[in-house]
């Protein structure tokens, strides 16, 4: 399948099925190729598409950190519990 990638310096920053600008690079990729699902881990250097494994790992680590963070609801519950402890603790 034919796609057009957008490149910022060497990093792929997106893709489309049609050319968006004259700077877009036309590529032939297999249907279901990873670049369609995750274009941001690719670089385009000297006419070659390459996977940036270091950047992929960095993105995976950032995603894992986000998943570890408590949700807004959990944060509000913890804050409410802390306030309750402060208010009720002062009454004892």
N, C-alpha and C positions, 0 to 999 in steps of 0.2 A: 504494500500500500504506500502511496506517496504522501509524505507530510512535509511541512515547512517548519523549521525550528527558528526561534528567535534567540540570538546569542548576544550577551553583554560581555565584551572582552572575549573571554574563552568559555564562560559559564552559560549553559543552556538555561534560559529563563522562561521558556514556554514553547508551545507548538500549536499548529493549526492545520486544518485540512486544505486551506487555501493560503496563498501568499498574502501577508498583511502589509509588508513593506518590501521595497527592493532589496533590503539587507537580509531578508529571510533566506535561509539555506534550505534547498530542496534535498530531501533524502528519501530513499526507498527502504522501508522497514517491513518486517513481518507483522501480520495481523496479531494483535495482543502483545506486541513488543513492550518491554519494560519502559522504554522512553515515553510511551503513551501514558502509562500509569504514574511514572515518577521521573519527569524530565529534569528535575533540578539537580539530580546527582550526576549529570553528564556534563562533560566539557567537549568543545569542538575545537581541535587544534590541528593545524596543517591538513585540513580536509578530512580529518578522522574524528569519529565520535568515540569518546572514551568514558568509562565509568570512573568517577572520583570516589574511591572507597573511603577515604578519610572523611570527606564531606558527608557521605552516606551515614557513616558511623556517628558523626556529630549530630546530624538530624535525628537519628534514632535515639541518641542519648537525650536530646532536648525533648523529644516526644515522651520518653519514659519519665523524665522529670516532671513534665506537665501532668502526666497520669498519676504521679505520686502525690501531687498537691491536693489538699482537701478542696472539695467543691465549695461554691459560695454558700450553699445551704449548710454544709458542715462547719464552715468558718463562722457563720451567724449563730449556729447552735453553740459552738464553743465560746463565742463572745457572750452570748446570753447566760451560759452557765457561769462564766467568770464574773459577770455583773451580779448574778444572783448570789454567788458566794460572797462577793464584797458587801452587798446590801444585807444579806441575812447574817453574815459573819459579824457585822457591826452591831447587830441587834441582840446578839447572845451575850 
